Amino acid sequence: MHVLARASALAALVLSAWISAPASADTDQFDTGHHFVVVTFANDPYRPASRAGTTGRRYTGGTYGVAQGAHNNAERVASTYSLKQVANWPIKALGVHCVVYEIPDARSVADVLAALTKDPKITLAQPLQQFHTLTSAPGDGTKAAYNDPLYGLQTNLVSLDIAAAHERSQGAGVKVALIDTGVDSKHPDLRDRISGSRSFVPANSPTPPTAGSYRHGTAMAGLIAAVANNKVGIVGIAPQARIEVFEACWQLSPNTDAAACNTFTLAQALAAALEAGIPLINMSIAGPADPLLSALVQSGLKRGVIFVGSSTDEADSFPTNINGVIGVSDSEHAGGDHNGSTLAAPGTHVMTLRPGAEYDFASGTSVAAAEVTGVVALLLSANSRLTSDSIVSLLKSTPGPAAQPVSMDVGAAVAKVEAERSGRLARTSH
């Protein structure tokens, strides 16, 4: 059993806030100094499966529930190891019951995990960890090929040759799962682009979700799928793709993109996205290696789901530490190719959306990852049978102009996919 021996103090602070504090509590009440661990038990369901991502206590009637053995084990662990059970959820995709325990005393997370790993009834034990979005604060222009008034400021689209790609593909028929903060679905540049939204952030989190607190998710959604040629704002990389929002992160303070999520909220969002059968998942976040989240991602990879994540300078950073996840760096500050499939895209002063019908520049590998997610949507729209490996190989084989620090020419890549598809059709017809 692989167990991580460290926990994030900020993760503990956040979970304490949304599990035990009332919605009106001030921020001092969140600083408890306590820590949390995530534990799973084998769970053989005794009811037919239902939608993922609901808390354990809501699994009633004819839905996937907690087996008596798993329930008893969760109670036993709380009693035996002097832990407080604060949240639980049966994960259908992995066949386990997942429990978050608080360590209510001065014991360290490492000491508690050392004891839990010796328990034969436990299938996984790890810290509740913290993950962060990767954008930074607020650039220049070029000529227009669209009637969107801010297109001239989207130099990233010129670098990637998106206008040429749009002549062949605009992402029609492709659905993207966005695991992030919520999204301002009423933004005029996202009209009819958001197909649905589910939240896994408790209402009494440190910053209760509101449209104004959806900065990061709205920015990523705009980069991927802002409507083109609507005489409003900007152009998305895949303007005809549809986005399903899985809200797992919360904004840390007003008027910034900084947001956080944790093992539990991300696990719920990932399982729900996998159950929904969405072929392309964007995760513009980064954090420590996480066994539970890794198991969910690997489950999706086995089904052919394509994951795009933000690369960092850390070689073991989730999600790009998982072989098969497409990691993306800022092309102007490109990092190492840690997972063997890292691409680079513009990530500095890129124009995108803000909640409340606003626009602004954003920077960071979150931005670059969202752009590549849009690029993948264009390619899948042209050929839905493409795999993660074939997409990375294709984009690396169609480099951008040498004068530009971008590793791909999307126009050339889409043209190549179209030509190969046409060639196959021609051979089939003979």
C-alpha positions in Angstrom: 0.0 0.0 0.0 1.4 3.4 -1.0 1.0 6.0 1.7 2.1 9.6 1.7 3.5 10.7 5.0 2.8 14.4 4.9 -0.4 16.5 5.0 -1.1 20.1 3.9 -1.9 22.4 6.8 -4.0 24.5 4.5 -6.0 21.5 3.5 -6.7 20.8 7.1 -7.8 24.4 7.7 -10.1 24.3 4.7 -11.8 21.0 5.5 -12.2 22.1 9.1 -14.0 25.2 7.8 -16.5 23.5 5.5 -17.2 20.4 7.7 -17.5 21.9 11.2 -17.9 25.7 11.0 -21.3 27.4 10.4 -21.6 29.4 7.2 -21.4 32.7 9.1 -18.2 31.8 11.0 -15.3 34.2 10.7 -12.0 33.1 9.3 -10.4 32.8 12.8 -12.6 29.9 13.5 -11.1 27.9 10.6 -7.6 28.0 12.0 -8.0 24.9 14.2 -4.5 23.4 13.8 -6.1 20.0 13.2 -5.2 17.6 10.4 -7.2 15.1 8.3 -6.6 11.8 6.7 -8.4 10.0 3.8 -9.1 6.3 4.3 -10.8 3.8 2.0 -12.3 0.4 2.7 -13.5 -2.3 0.2 -17.1 -1.8 -0.5 -19.3 -4.4 -2.2 -22.5 -2.6 -3.1 -25.8 -4.1 -2.2 -27.8 -1.7 -4.3 -27.9 -0.8 -8.0 -25.4 1.9 -9.0 -26.5 5.6 -9.3 -24.8 8.9 -10.0 -21.4 9.5 -8.5 -20.5 12.4 -6.3 -23.2 12.4 -3.6 -22.3 12.2 0.1 -22.7 8.9 1.7 -25.7 9.7 3.8 -27.7 10.5 0.6 -27.2 7.0 -0.8 -30.6 5.6 0.0 -33.2 3.6 -1.8 -32.2 1.9 -5.0 -28.7 3.5 -5.2 -25.1 2.6 -4.7 -24.7 2.4 -1.0 -22.3 1.6 1.8 -22.0 -2.1 2.6 -22.5 -3.1 6.2 -18.9 -4.3 6.4 -17.5 -1.0 5.1 -19.7 0.9 7.5 -18.6 -1.2 10.4 -14.9 -0.9 9.5 -15.3 2.9 9.3 -16.8 3.0 12.7 -14.2 0.6 14.1 -11.3 2.7 12.7 -12.7 5.8 14.3 -12.9 4.1 17.7 -9.7 2.1 17.5 -7.5 5.0 16.4 -9.3 7.8 18.2 -10.3 9.6 15.0 -13.4 11.7 14.2 -15.3 10.8 11.0 -16.2 14.1 9.3 -17.2 13.1 5.8 -17.8 9.9 3.8 -18.7 8.8 0.3 -18.8 5.4 -1.5 -16.8 5.6 -4.7 -18.5 3.5 -7.3 -15.7 3.8 -9.9 -13.2 2.2 -7.5 -15.5 -0.1 -5.5 -14.5 1.5 -2.1 -16.0 3.5 0.7 -14.0 6.7 1.3 -13.9 8.3 4.7 -12.3 11.6 5.8 -11.2 11.5 9.5 -10.1 14.4 11.6 -7.2 13.8 14.0 -8.7 15.6 17.1 -5.5 15.7 19.1 -1.8 16.5 18.9 -0.7 13.4 16.9 0.9 14.1 13.6 -0.6 12.9 10.3 2.6 10.8 9.7 2.1 8.9 13.0 -1.6 8.2 12.4 -0.9 7.0 8.8 1.9 4.7 10.1 -0.7 3.0 12.4 -3.4 2.9 9.7 -1.2 1.2 7.1 -0.9 -1.8 9.4 -4.7 -2.3 9.5 -5.5 -5.2 7.1 -9.1 -3.9 6.5 -7.9 -0.5 5.1 -7.2 -0.4 1.3 -5.7 3.1 1.2 -4.7 5.7 3.8 -3.3 9.1 2.9 -3.4 12.8 3.9 -6.2 15.1 2.8 -4.2 17.2 0.4 -4.5 20.7 -1.1 -4.4 21.5 -4.8 -4.2 25.0 -6.4 -5.1 26.7 -9.6 -2.2 28.1 -11.5 -2.9 31.5 -12.9 -1.4 34.9 -12.0 -2.6 38.4 -12.4 -2.9 40.6 -15.4 -0.9 43.1 -22.9 -1.1 43.6 -27.0 -2.7 43.0 -30.2 -3.0 41.7 -33.8 -5.5 41.9 -36.7 -8.9 40.5 -36.7 -10.3 37.4 -38.6 -13.4 37.5 -36.4 -16.0 40.0 -35.5 -15.3 39.6 -31.8 -14.0 43.0 -30.7 -11.2 41.7 -28.4 -9.8 39.2 -30.9 -7.0 41.6 -31.7 -5.7 41.1 -28.2 -5.6 37.3 -28.5 -2.0 36.9 -29.6 -2.1 33.3 -28.3 -4.5 32.4 -31.1 -2.2 33.7 -33.7 0.8 31.9 -32.2 -1.2 28.6 -32.3 -2.6 29.3 -35.8 -6.2 28.8 -34.5 -7.8 30.7 -37.4 -6.5 28.2 -39.9 -7.7 25.3 -37.6 -11.1 26.8 -37.4 -11.6 26.5 -41.1 -11.7 22.7 -40.6 -12.8 22.2 -37.0 -14.3 24.3 -34.2 -14.9 21.5 -31.7 -18.5 20.6 -32.6 -19.8 17.5 -31.0 -17.1 17.4 -28.3 -17.9 17.7 -24.6 -15.3 18.8 -22.1 -15.4 18.3 -18.3 -14.0 21.3 -16.5 -12.9 20.4 -12.9 -12.3 23.8 -11.4 -14.2 26.5 -9.5 -17.7 27.2 -10.7 -18.3 29.1 -14.0 -20.4 32.2 -14.6 -22.6 30.5 -17.1 -24.5 33.8 -17.8 -21.4 35.4 -19.3 -22.4 36.6 -22.8 -19.4 34.9 -24.3 -20.4 31.5 -22.9 -24.0 31.5 -24.2 -25.1 27.9 -24.9 -21.6 26.6 -24.2 -22.2 25.3 -20.7 -24.2 22.1 -20.9 -24.5 21.6 -17.1 -22.9 22.2 -13.7 -22.5 20.2 -10.5 -20.9 21.5 -7.3 -19.0 19.4 -4.8 -18.0 22.5 -2.7 -20.1 22.7 0.6 -22.2 25.8 1.0 -20.4 26.6 4.3 -16.9 26.6 2.7 -14.6 29.6 3.7 -15.8 31.5 0.6 -19.4 30.3 -0.2 -19.7 30.0 -4.0 -21.2 33.0 -5.9 -20.9 34.0 -9.5 -18.3 36.6 -8.5 -16.1 33.9 -6.9 -15.9 31.9 -10.1 -13.0 33.8 -11.6 -10.7 30.8 -12.4 -13.3 28.5 -13.8 -14.8 31.3 -15.9 -11.4 32.2 -17.3 -10.6 28.5 -18.2 -14.1 28.0 -19.8 -13.6 31.2 -21.9 -10.2 30.0 -23.2 -11.6 26.7 -24.2 -15.0 27.6 -25.7 -15.9 31.3 -25.8 -18.4 31.9 -28.6 -16.8 33.0 -31.9 -18.3 35.6 -34.3 -21.0 36.8 -31.9 -19.8 40.4 -31.9 -18.9 40.0 -28.2 -15.5 39.8 -26.5 -13.1 37.0 -27.5 -12.8 33.8 -29.5 -12.5 30.4 -27.7 -10.1 27.8 -29.1 -12.9 25.3 -29.5 -15.9 27.7 -29.8 -18.4 24.9 -30.7 -17.4 22.5 -27.9 -19.7 22.1 -24.9 -18.4 22.4 -21.3 -19.8 20.4 -18.3 -18.6 22.1 -15.1 -17.7 20.0 -12.0 -17.1 22.5 -9.3 -14.5 21.2 -6.9 -12.5 24.3 -6.0 -13.2 27.5 -4.1 -11.8 31.0 -4.6 -9.4 31.9 -1.8 -10.0 35.7 -1.7 -11.9 38.4 -3.7 -10.6 39.7 -7.0 -7.9 37.0 -7.5 -7.8 33.8 -9.5 -6.2 31.9 -6.6 -8.4 28.9 -5.7 -8.0 25.7 -3.9 -9.6 22.2 -3.7 -8.8 19.0 -1.8 -8.6 15.3 -2.2 -12.3 14.8 -1.3 -13.8 17.4 -3.5 -11.6 16.5 -6.4 -12.4 12.8 -6.0 -16.1 13.4 -6.2 -15.7 15.6 -9.2 -13.5 13.2 -11.0 -15.8 10.2 -10.4 -18.8 12.2 -11.5 -17.0 13.2 -14.7 -16.0 9.6 -15.4 -19.5 8.4 -14.8 -20.9 11.0 -17.2 -18.8 9.4 -19.9 -17.1 12.7 -20.9 -14.1 12.0 -23.2 -11.9 15.0 -22.3 -11.2 16.4 -18.8 -9.4 19.6 -18.0 -7.6 20.0 -14.7 -5.9 23.3 -14.5 -4.6 22.6 -11.0 -1.6 21.1 -9.3 -0.7 19.6 -6.0 1.1 16.7 -4.3 1.0 13.1 -5.6 -2.3 11.6 -4.4 -3.1 7.9 -4.4 -6.9 8.2 -4.4 -7.0 10.8 -7.2 -4.3 8.9 -9.1 -6.5 5.7 -9.0 -9.5 7.6 -10.4 -7.4 9.2 -13.2 -5.9 5.8 -14.1 -9.4 4.3 -14.1 -10.4 7.0 -16.7 -7.2 6.5 -18.8 -8.0 2.8 -19.1 -11.4 3.8 -20.6 -9.7 6.1 -23.1 -10.5 9.4 -21.3 -8.1 12.2 -22.2 -6.8 14.2 -19.3 -5.1 17.6 -19.6 -3.3 19.2 -16.6 -1.0 22.0 -15.6 2.7 21.2 -15.4 4.9 22.5 -12.7 8.6 22.4 -11.8 7.8 19.5 -9.4 8.4 16.1 -11.0 5.8 14.4 -8.8 3.0 17.0 -9.1 -0.6 15.7 -9.6 -2.1 15.3 -12.1 0.8 15.4 -14.6 2.8 12.9 -12.6 0.5 10.2 -14.0 1.7 8.6 -17.1 -0.8 9.3 -19.9 -2.0 12.7 -18.6 -1.1 15.5 -21.1 0.9 18.0 -19.1 1.2 21.5 -20.4 3.7 24.2 -19.6 3.7 27.9 -20.4 5.7 28.1 -23.7 7.5 31.2 -22.4 8.6 29.5 -19.2 8.5 25.9 -20.3 9.4 23.4 -17.6 10.7 19.8 -17.9 8.9 17.0 -19.7 8.2 15.2 -16.4 5.5 12.7 -17.6 6.8 12.1 -21.2 4.0 14.0 -22.8 4.4 17.6 -21.9 3.4 20.2 -24.4 3.7 24.0 -24.3 1.2 26.7 -25.1 1.1 30.5 -24.5 0.5 31.2 -20.8 1.6 34.8 -20.3 -0.9 37.7 -20.6 -3.6 35.8 -22.4 -7.0 37.5 -22.8 -10.0 35.6 -21.3 -13.2 36.0 -19.4 -14.1 37.3 -16.0 -17.4 36.8 -14.2 -20.0 39.6 -14.7 -19.5 40.0 -18.5 -15.9 41.2 -18.0 -12.6 40.4 -19.7 -9.0 40.5 -18.5 -5.5 39.0 -19.1 -4.4 35.9 -17.2 -1.1 34.1 -17.0 0.1 30.7 -15.8 0.2 27.0 -16.7 -3.5 26.9 -15.9 -4.0 29.0 -18.9 -1.7 26.9 -21.1 -3.5 23.7 -20.0 -7.0 25.1 -20.9 -5.7 26.2 -24.3 -4.4 22.7 -25.0 -7.8 21.2 -23.9 -9.4 23.4 -26.5 -6.9 22.2 -29.1 -7.6 18.6 -28.2 -11.3 19.3 -28.6 -10.6 20.6 -32.2 -8.7 17.4 -33.0 -11.4 15.1 -31.5 -14.1 16.9 -33.4 -12.1 16.1 -36.6 -11.5 12.5 -35.5 -13.1 11.1 -32.4 -10.9 8.0 -32.4 -7.7 9.9 -31.5 -6.0 8.8 -28.3 -4.0 10.8 -25.8 -0.7 9.4 -27.2 -1.6 10.0 -30.8 -2.6 13.6 -30.0 0.7 14.3 -28.2 2.6 12.7 -31.1 0.6 14.7 -33.7 1.1 18.1 -31.9 4.8 17.5 -31.4 5.2 16.6 -35.1 3.6 19.9 -36.2 5.8 22.5 -34.4 5.0 26.2 -34.7 7.3 28.8 -36.4 10.8 28.8 -35.0 10.5 32.5 -34.2 7.7 31.7 -31.7 8.2 29.9 -28.4 5.2 27.6 -29.1 5.6 23.8 -29.6 2.6 23.3 -32.0 0.9 24.6 -35.1 -2.7 23.7 -34.5 -3.8 24.6 -38.0 -1.3 22.1 -39.5 -2.3 19.5 -36.9 -6.0 19.7 -37.8 -5.2 19.7 -41.5 -3.1 16.5 -41.0 -5.9 14.8 -39.2 -8.4 15.7 -41.9 -6.1 14.6 -44.6 -5.5 11.2 -42.9 -9.2 10.8 -42.4 -10.0 11.6 -46.0 -7.3 9.2 -47.1 -8.8 6.4 -45.1 -12.3 7.1 -46.4 -10.9 7.1 -50.0 -9.2 3.7 -49.5 -12.3 2.3 -47.9 -14.5 3.3 -50.8 -12.3 1.4 -53.3 
